[in-house]
Amino acid sequence: MRIEIFPVRREAFQRSVQRGNIVPPPHRHEDALPPLATPSPWTPLRGWLVCAVLVASAVAYAFPLSSFLHAKDAVFMTGLALAAGVLLAEAWPAPGSAAAAGAVQGLRAFAPLWLLLLFSLLVHAALGQARVPTETVLEIVRLAALLALAPVIWDLAFEAQWRQRFLGAVIVAALAVALLALGQFAGWLDGLFPPQLGYTQPMYSVFGNQNLLGGFAALGFVLAVYQALNAARLFWPWVLGAAVLGLVLLLSESRTAWLAAAAGLLWAIGPARRSPRRAGILAGAGAVAAIAALAAAGPETLSERLTDPFGAEDVGGRARLWFWEGAWRMFLSAPLVGIGLGNFPYWSPYFQGAALHRPGGETHYHNELHTVHAHSDPLELLATAGVIGILFLVWMAWRLRGVRGHALGGLAALAVFACFNFPLASAPHAAAGVVLVTLLLAPKWGGKPHPIRMPSAFATRGAALTVFGGTLLAAAFYCAAVLPPSHWLRMAENQALAGESGLDDYRRAAEHFWPSPRALERHGYALAREGHLEEAREVLEQALEYRDTGSLHMMLAAAASRLPDEDTMRRHADEVRFRIPGAGTAWFLALASRPEAQWPALREEAMQWIDDGEWERITENARGVRARIEAGAPRRPGAES
């Protein structure tokens, strides 16, 4: 079978037919899709495997890992490798089959994004533009696995039943996540979702983040509404699913998810079949969901989220302004090629500190937490891949011009959500996006088919083998590089919470063959806590190669104060003061690392960040530490004078 992505001119088509390069489709009704080649018994297995992967990766989570997202990535990559193996089993003996041709076309359709990853591999990882090339490689592997989903399902995207099944799988995945979140909210699933220390949101869910939950619910909600308006059957299940997803969407308290759902509905309802009866039933279901959300969360909570954007109590909105300015400054530091995919966590503390120290920057909401994402995927891509990276993204978006279909509303919701969050870091969100783009790039649903130039047997077999080999290697590498240190780190942190040292597990995580920045940092903290100052200092200095956080510099300054090493302490104290000036510890270390005669010069700067009472407490404590440092400091030449 021959399929095409884009139409060709009639004259070019006729010439290609005469040359034998194109086989014309049979004369059928103009709305018929082209017939597939002899169906392979493997094809249904591949399609259902992909559906299962979409659902399983969404609901997967694991407390024995340091991040729920690690479990999702591992499940997605492993399942996709199985589906790619089925694709190879179809394509190798039949290089002219639809599956074989689809592998080639699926790779070609996403060529701009594949070129973006190749560009990052060469410029950021190989040529050293990235400060932490290991993080760049890991991010490229993860994104490449996501893009490999397109060639696995490309030929199926031409069949109406599989288009419906893939969309249904995304909706079922969102509904499964929503039901688990409702159970957690109601307190029925405390065994599955026990309360977490320091986490105040009522639904951290299978994502470990309530905003990601809201975004996934918004995506499923938009698709479910469209299905309810257009489905020839199963109307009531779609209505019920939309109501449940709408309820979770409201309870997530994520305004960006609400905005994404609104944008998606505008795109979805436009091409939808307009049935007053169905629209009325959906509106009634939506009203019931809204009333239930108001009763469960309280009208005050939801109204505050709507009426006080970026206000004094709106920590999320004000923090985003700070993140975005830091990301913009990061982009300006390397505007053409960016600082490297996966390197945002390394540079964010420095550039967010720079945002605070510019004139008027002290008015930003700020805290001591390490920000690993810009909370805006387009802005993060701009910072990490530069203008060149954005041009690849624009090229990909240009390929979507003029598309129509069921998937457009869901893609619009996901795109709006990505402008305020980081769904690209979540395999279920990103995989759903790849599915939607694939369905839109395939020939228009129910439209007249257009032929393409048939790839050679070498190309089709090579594409299928590349997809299978690439996904298998990606899954194996990710599971070997990420999962063991993630597990050991979680075990060590659990031991630390129980009052034990956890040093053995910290050490295993930190000494893994693929460096884990978080494991190195936590190992250094544990060593310092147990009194192994020299070893802690070595590990923390090593961690600085992968993270440049204020907390790392703080620990190094504290370790230097105990040795004592005044010059090293002062250097790291100044780095802390730059990155997290609102922390009282930053000023304590800055004072303790300097003679008392220099303290008045720091006071004026400190008053932008702390009050007089805190300054007095800090100076009182710093005097004692300063006296100990001066008493224990090695004598320098001329010190007698």
URVENFEN-V494334 format. One record per backbone hydrogen bond with DSSP energy under -1.0 kcal/mol. NH is the residue of the N-H (numbers start at 0). CO is the residue of the C=O. If there is no record, write none. Layout:
((NH | CO) (NH | CO))
This chain:
((12 | 8) (13 | 9) (14 | 10) (15 | 11) (16 | 12) (17 | 13) (18 | 14) (20 | 15) (21 | 15) (31 | 28) (42 | 39) (45 | 41) (46 | 42) (47 | 43) (48 | 44) (49 | 45) (50 | 46) (51 | 47) (52 | 48) (53 | 49) (54 | 50) (55 | 51) (56 | 52) (58 | 54) (59 | 55) (64 | 61) (71 | 67) (72 | 68) (73 | 69) (74 | 70) (75 | 71) (76 | 72) (77 | 73) (78 | 74) (79 | 75) (80 | 76) (81 | 77) (82 | 78) (83 | 79) (84 | 80) (85 | 81) (86 | 82) (87 | 83) (88 | 84) (89 | 85) (90 | 86) (91 | 87) (96 | 93) (100 | 96) (101 | 97) (102 | 98) (103 | 99) (104 | 100) (105 | 101) (106 | 102) (107 | 103) (108 | 104) (110 | 107) (113 | 109) (114 | 110) (115 | 111) (116 | 112) (117 | 113) (118 | 114) (119 | 115) (120 | 116) (121 | 117) (122 | 118) (123 | 119) (124 | 119) (125 | 120) (126 | 121) (128 | 122) (129 | 123) (135 | 131) (136 | 132) (137 | 133) (138 | 134) (139 | 135) (140 | 136) (141 | 137) (142 | 138) (143 | 139) (144 | 140) (145 | 141) (146 | 142) (147 | 143) (148 | 145) (149 | 146) (152 | 148) (153 | 149) (156 | 152) (157 | 154) (158 | 155) (162 | 158) (163 | 159) (164 | 160) (165 | 161) (166 | 162) (167 | 163) (168 | 164) (169 | 165) (170 | 166) (171 | 167) (172 | 168) (173 | 169) (174 | 170) (175 | 171) (176 | 172) (177 | 173) (178 | 174) (179 | 175) (180 | 176) (181 | 177) (182 | 178) (183 | 179) (184 | 180) (185 | 181) (187 | 182) (188 | 182) (192 | 188) (198 | 195) (207 | 203) (208 | 203) (212 | 208) (213 | 209) (214 | 210) (215 | 211) (216 | 212) (217 | 213) (218 | 214) (219 | 215) (220 | 216) (221 | 217) (222 | 218) (223 | 219) (224 | 220) (225 | 221) (226 | 222) (227 | 223) (228 | 224) (229 | 225) (230 | 226) (237 | 233) (238 | 234) (239 | 235) (240 | 236) (241 | 237) (242 | 238) (243 | 239) (244 | 240) (245 | 241) (246 | 242) (247 | 243) (248 | 244) (249 | 245) (250 | 246) (251 | 247) (252 | 249) (257 | 253) (258 | 254) (259 | 255) (260 | 256) (261 | 257) (262 | 258) (263 | 259) (264 | 260) (265 | 261) (266 | 262) (267 | 263) (268 | 264) (278 | 274) (279 | 275) (280 | 276) (281 | 277) (282 | 278) (283 | 279) (284 | 280) (285 | 281) (286 | 282) (287 | 283) (288 | 284) (289 | 285) (290 | 286) (291 | 287) (292 | 288) (293 | 289) (294 | 290) (295 | 291) (296 | 292) (297 | 293) (301 | 297) (302 | 298) (303 | 299) (304 | 300) (305 | 301) (306 | 302) (307 | 303) (310 | 307) (313 | 310) (314 | 312) (317 | 313) (318 | 314) (319 | 315) (320 | 316) (321 | 317) (322 | 318) (323 | 319) (324 | 320) (325 | 321) (326 | 322) (327 | 323) (328 | 324) (329 | 325) (330 | 326) (331 | 327) (332 | 328) (333 | 330) (337 | 333) (338 | 382) (339 | 383) (342 | 339) (346 | 342) (347 | 343) (350 | 346) (351 | 347) (352 | 348) (353 | 349) (354 | 350) (355 | 351) (356 | 352) (360 | 357) (362 | 359) (363 | 360) (376 | 417) (376 | 420) (379 | 375) (380 | 376) (381 | 377) (382 | 378) (383 | 379) (384 | 380) (385 | 381) (386 | 334) (387 | 335) (388 | 384) (389 | 385) (390 | 386) (391 | 387) (392 | 388) (393 | 389) (394 | 390) (395 | 391) (396 | 392) (397 | 393) (398 | 394) (399 | 396) (400 | 397) (402 | 399) (407 | 404) (410 | 406) (411 | 407) (412 | 408) (413 | 409) (414 | 410) (415 | 411) (416 | 412) (417 | 413) (419 | 416) (424 | 421) (425 | 422) (429 | 425) (430 | 426) (431 | 427) (432 | 428) (433 | 429) (434 | 430) (435 | 431) (436 | 432) (437 | 433) (438 | 434) (439 | 435) (440 | 436) (441 | 437) (446 | 443) (453 | 20) (459 | 455) (460 | 456) (461 | 457) (462 | 458) (463 | 459) (464 | 460) (465 | 461) (466 | 462) (467 | 463) (468 | 464) (469 | 465) (470 | 466) (471 | 467) (472 | 468) (473 | 469) (474 | 470) (475 | 471) (476 | 472) (477 | 473) (478 | 474) (479 | 475) (480 | 476) (481 | 477) (485 | 481) (486 | 482) (487 | 483) (488 | 484) (489 | 485) (490 | 486) (491 | 487) (492 | 488) (493 | 489) (494 | 490) (495 | 491) (496 | 492) (497 | 493) (498 | 495) (499 | 494) (505 | 501) (506 | 502) (507 | 503) (508 | 504) (509 | 505) (510 | 506) (519 | 515) (520 | 516) (521 | 517) (522 | 518) (523 | 519) (524 | 520) (525 | 521) (526 | 522) (527 | 523) (528 | 524) (529 | 525) (530 | 527) (531 | 526) (532 | 530) (535 | 531) (536 | 532) (537 | 533) (538 | 534) (539 | 535) (540 | 536) (541 | 537) (542 | 538) (543 | 539) (544 | 541) (545 | 542) (546 | 542) (552 | 548) (553 | 549) (554 | 550) (555 | 551) (556 | 552) (557 | 553) (558 | 554) (559 | 555) (560 | 556) (564 | 559) (568 | 564) (569 | 565) (570 | 566) (571 | 567) (572 | 568) (573 | 569) (574 | 570) (575 | 571) (576 | 572) (577 | 573) (578 | 574) (579 | 575) (582 | 579) (587 | 583) (588 | 584) (589 | 585) (590 | 586) (591 | 587) (592 | 588) (593 | 590) (597 | 594) (598 | 595) (601 | 598) (602 | 598) (605 | 601) (606 | 602) (607 | 604) (608 | 605) (609 | 605) (614 | 610) (615 | 611) (616 | 612) (617 | 613) (618 | 614) (619 | 615) (620 | 616) (621 | 617) (622 | 618) (624 | 620) (625 | 621) (626 | 622) (627 | 623) (628 | 624) (629 | 625) (630 | 626) (631 | 627) (632 | 628) (638 | 635))
